[in-house]
Amino acid sequence: MKRPGLPDLSRLDPAEKDALIVSLWETVLALEGEDSTPIRAPSGGIDPQADRTGELRRRIDAAPRSTRAVSARPSRGHGVSRWLDYRPLQILVLLIGLGFLVDFAIGWYQRRAAEARQAAAQQLSSRAFGGLFVELVRVGYEPDGTKYRATLRMQNTRPDAALYVMLSQPRVFIQTGLTWQEVPAQAPAGTSWGVVRLDGASDYSVLFEADLDDWSELIPGYMHVQVQSDMLISQSSTPSDDIVERANRFYFYLKPRTADDAEIMRRSRFPGTPPVFIPMPPH
């Protein structure tokens, strides 16, 4: 048996389309087990086809609206499912945003910490080189007849803010020809090198020997001597990385213990007794 084909809807007039819709409606009702008795035309000469179409529209309008509304809006389960479908993407976007935020916070903290360290280092450097004054105050002979004593003074120009200075034993050099030769040096008896809390001024000394025979004579009768005093400076008694290193070099001319004052006066025309040492500016 050959099945009927679908009509060409584009060639149907409005009345034929309405008849097709009514026929489909009655078929659906029959399949669902409802009364499929054809709708009869009422008396009065009304077009039966038009009345059947109107009856169909009335039945559609009388159908429960909850049934018609189901397809009009998505159910809650469908909405949750769509939200769950997008959840991995949302989590990825959130993680990326948090990553940028953490990176920004770390960068900001590192910049602030670096700026604070730089400001502290600049302040300490200013205190160590501009607020700490070191000078050679005197050089003399020791009673043992073999050694010399050089005394240095360091002064904190801001006594309201203490400095902590770690001293190391000074080194002494004597010029021989065009080079400097180091000579034995030691701390005076009862003196030890270490950290000094400096509120005002403090003196420290070094003993050295100068028994060289080939020292350079830049001034008649005098040796050319260099004293180097290295120190570590901090504003804290327990420093970590807030330390500045400072090297102090002092130059002077030293009259040997065995020098002949009359010969020096004759050669240099000193107005009086030649001094034990003649200080020089740093160079």
matplotlib code that plots the C-alpha trace (Angstrom):
import matplotlib.pyplot as plt

x = [0.0, 1.4, 1.6, 0.2, 2.7, 2.8, 0.9, 2.8, 2.0, 2.9, 0.0, -2.7, -5.1, -6.0, -9.1, -7.1, -4.5, -7.1, -8.6, -5.1, -4.6, -7.9, -7.2, -3.8, -5.4, -8.1, -5.3, -3.4, -6.5, -7.2, -3.7, -4.0, -7.3, -9.5, -12.8, -12.2, -15.8, -15.9, -17.1, -20.4, -21.4, -24.1, -27.3, -27.6, -25.7, -22.2, -19.3, -18.5, -14.8, -14.6, -16.5, -14.1, -11.1, -12.6, -13.3, -9.7, -8.5, -10.8, -9.4, -5.9, -6.7, -8.4, -5.3, -3.5, -1.1, 1.6, 1.9, 2.4, 4.8, 7.1, 8.7, 8.7, 11.2, 14.1, 13.8, 15.9, 17.8, 18.6, 19.9, 22.1, 23.4, 24.4, 26.0, 28.0, 29.0, 30.6, 32.0, 35.5, 35.9, 34.8, 37.3, 40.1, 39.3, 39.2, 42.5, 44.2, 42.8, 44.1, 47.5, 47.8, 46.7, 49.3, 52.0, 51.1, 51.1, 54.5, 56.0, 54.6, 56.0, 59.4, 59.6, 58.7, 61.2, 63.9, 63.1, 63.3, 66.6, 68.0, 66.9, 68.4, 71.7, 71.9, 71.3, 73.9, 76.4, 75.8, 76.4, 79.5, 81.3, 79.7, 78.9, 82.0, 85.3, 88.6, 92.0, 95.6, 96.3, 99.9, 102.9, 105.6, 108.4, 107.8, 109.9, 111.3, 113.5, 112.4, 108.7, 106.6, 103.0, 100.4, 97.2, 94.0, 90.7, 87.3, 84.4, 80.7, 79.4, 75.9, 76.1, 72.3, 72.5, 75.1, 77.3, 78.7, 82.2, 84.1, 87.8, 90.5, 94.2, 95.7, 98.4, 101.6, 103.6, 106.9, 107.8, 110.9, 111.7, 108.4, 106.6, 105.2, 106.6, 104.5, 106.2, 105.2, 102.4, 100.5, 97.9, 99.2, 99.1, 95.6, 94.0, 91.8, 90.1, 86.3, 83.0, 83.0, 79.8, 80.6, 78.5, 81.1, 84.9, 87.2, 91.0, 92.8, 96.5, 98.8, 102.5, 104.8, 108.5, 110.4, 113.9, 114.3, 117.5, 116.4, 113.4, 112.7, 113.7, 111.2, 112.0, 115.6, 115.9, 112.2, 110.6, 107.3, 104.8, 101.2, 98.8, 95.7, 92.8, 89.8, 86.4, 82.9, 80.2, 76.5, 73.7, 72.7, 74.5, 73.4, 73.6, 72.5, 73.2, 73.1, 76.9, 79.2, 83.0, 85.3, 89.0, 91.0, 94.5, 96.8, 100.2, 102.9, 106.6, 108.3, 111.7, 113.7, 114.6, 118.3, 118.0, 120.4, 118.3, 121.2, 121.7, 118.0, 118.0, 120.9, 119.4, 115.8, 116.3, 113.8, 113.4, 113.4, 113.7, 112.5, 109.1, 108.7, 106.1, 104.8, 101.2, 100.1, 96.7, 95.0, 96.2]
y = [0.0, 3.3, 5.9, 9.3, 12.0, 15.4, 18.1, 21.1, 23.7, 26.6, 25.7, 25.4, 28.3, 29.4, 27.1, 24.0, 24.8, 25.1, 21.7, 20.1, 21.5, 20.2, 16.8, 16.6, 17.7, 14.9, 12.4, 13.4, 13.1, 9.7, 8.5, 9.8, 8.0, 11.0, 11.4, 11.8, 12.2, 14.8, 18.1, 18.7, 22.0, 23.8, 24.9, 28.3, 27.8, 28.4, 27.0, 23.6, 24.0, 27.5, 26.2, 23.2, 25.6, 27.8, 24.8, 23.8, 27.2, 27.1, 23.8, 25.0, 28.1, 25.8, 23.6, 23.9, 26.8, 25.1, 22.5, 25.2, 27.2, 24.3, 24.7, 28.5, 28.7, 26.4, 24.4, 24.9, 21.7, 22.9, 26.2, 24.5, 22.2, 25.2, 26.9, 23.7, 23.6, 27.1, 26.5, 25.3, 28.4, 30.6, 28.9, 29.4, 33.1, 33.4, 31.7, 33.8, 37.0, 35.8, 35.1, 38.6, 40.0, 38.0, 38.9, 42.6, 42.3, 40.6, 43.1, 46.0, 44.5, 43.9, 47.4, 48.9, 46.7, 47.6, 51.3, 51.0, 49.1, 51.7, 54.6, 52.9, 52.2, 55.9, 57.1, 54.7, 55.7, 59.4, 58.7, 56.6, 59.0, 62.3, 61.9, 60.1, 62.0, 60.2, 61.8, 61.1, 63.1, 62.3, 60.0, 59.4, 57.2, 54.3, 54.0, 50.6, 52.5, 50.3, 51.2, 54.1, 54.8, 56.3, 57.6, 58.1, 59.7, 58.9, 61.2, 60.9, 64.3, 63.3, 62.1, 61.8, 58.8, 56.2, 54.5, 51.0, 50.7, 47.5, 48.2, 46.0, 46.5, 49.3, 48.4, 50.5, 51.0, 52.8, 54.0, 52.4, 53.6, 53.8, 51.1, 50.8, 48.1, 46.9, 46.9, 44.9, 46.5, 45.5, 46.7, 48.3, 46.2, 45.8, 46.8, 44.5, 45.3, 44.9, 46.8, 50.2, 52.1, 55.6, 58.4, 61.1, 60.8, 57.8, 57.4, 54.2, 53.5, 51.2, 50.3, 49.7, 49.3, 51.2, 49.8, 49.9, 51.1, 51.9, 54.1, 57.0, 60.4, 62.8, 65.4, 65.5, 63.2, 62.0, 58.7, 58.7, 56.6, 55.4, 54.2, 52.3, 51.9, 49.8, 49.7, 48.4, 50.8, 50.2, 52.0, 48.8, 46.8, 43.6, 44.4, 42.0, 43.6, 47.2, 47.6, 50.0, 49.4, 52.4, 52.5, 55.4, 56.2, 58.7, 59.9, 61.6, 62.1, 60.4, 61.4, 58.3, 57.9, 57.9, 61.1, 64.0, 67.1, 69.5, 67.8, 68.0, 71.7, 72.4, 70.7, 71.8, 75.1, 74.3, 77.3, 75.1, 71.5, 69.2, 67.6, 63.9, 63.8, 66.1, 65.3, 65.3, 65.7, 62.5, 61.4]
z = [0.0, -1.0, 1.7, 0.8, 0.3, 2.1, 0.4, -1.0, 1.7, -0.6, -3.0, -0.3, 0.2, 3.8, 3.9, 2.9, 5.4, 8.2, 7.1, 7.3, 10.7, 12.0, 10.5, 12.2, 15.5, 15.3, 14.5, 17.6, 19.8, 18.4, 19.1, 22.7, 23.2, 23.4, 21.7, 18.0, 17.0, 14.2, 15.2, 13.7, 12.3, 14.3, 12.7, 11.2, 8.0, 9.5, 7.5, 9.0, 8.2, 9.8, 12.8, 13.2, 13.0, 15.6, 17.8, 17.4, 18.5, 21.5, 22.5, 22.2, 24.3, 26.9, 27.2, 30.6, 30.4, 32.5, 29.7, 27.1, 29.3, 29.9, 26.5, 26.8, 29.7, 30.7, 33.8, 36.8, 36.1, 32.6, 34.0, 36.6, 33.9, 31.7, 34.7, 35.4, 31.8, 32.2, 35.6, 34.5, 32.4, 35.3, 37.6, 35.1, 34.7, 38.5, 38.9, 36.2, 37.9, 41.3, 39.7, 38.3, 41.7, 43.6, 41.2, 41.5, 45.3, 45.4, 43.0, 45.1, 48.3, 46.7, 45.3, 48.7, 50.5, 48.0, 48.4, 52.2, 52.0, 49.6, 51.9, 54.9, 53.0, 51.9, 55.5, 56.9, 54.2, 55.0, 58.7, 58.1, 55.7, 56.6, 60.3, 61.4, 61.5, 61.8, 62.1, 63.1, 66.2, 67.2, 66.6, 69.2, 70.4, 72.8, 76.0, 74.8, 72.3, 69.3, 68.6, 67.6, 68.6, 66.2, 67.9, 65.9, 66.9, 65.6, 66.4, 65.9, 64.9, 65.9, 69.5, 69.8, 67.4, 68.3, 65.8, 66.2, 64.9, 64.5, 64.4, 63.0, 63.8, 61.7, 59.2, 58.8, 55.6, 54.9, 51.4, 49.9, 46.5, 44.6, 46.7, 50.1, 52.4, 55.4, 58.8, 61.9, 63.9, 67.1, 69.6, 72.8, 75.9, 77.3, 74.0, 72.0, 68.7, 68.5, 68.4, 69.9, 70.7, 69.5, 71.0, 71.0, 70.4, 71.0, 70.6, 69.6, 69.0, 67.1, 67.8, 64.9, 64.1, 61.5, 61.4, 57.6, 56.1, 52.5, 53.2, 50.8, 51.9, 50.4, 53.1, 54.4, 57.5, 57.4, 56.4, 54.5, 56.4, 55.7, 58.4, 57.2, 59.5, 58.3, 60.1, 59.7, 60.7, 61.6, 63.3, 65.2, 67.8, 66.1, 62.4, 59.7, 56.3, 57.4, 57.5, 55.7, 55.2, 55.5, 54.9, 56.4, 55.2, 56.8, 55.5, 57.5, 57.6, 60.6, 62.1, 62.9, 66.6, 65.6, 63.5, 64.0, 64.6, 63.8, 60.4, 59.7, 60.7, 58.5, 55.5, 55.9, 57.7, 60.5, 62.8, 65.8, 66.9, 64.1, 65.1, 65.5, 62.7, 60.0, 59.0, 55.3, 53.8, 52.5, 49.1]

ax = plt.figure().add_subplot(projection="3d")
ax.plot(x, y, z, "-o")
ax.set_aspect("equal")
plt.show()
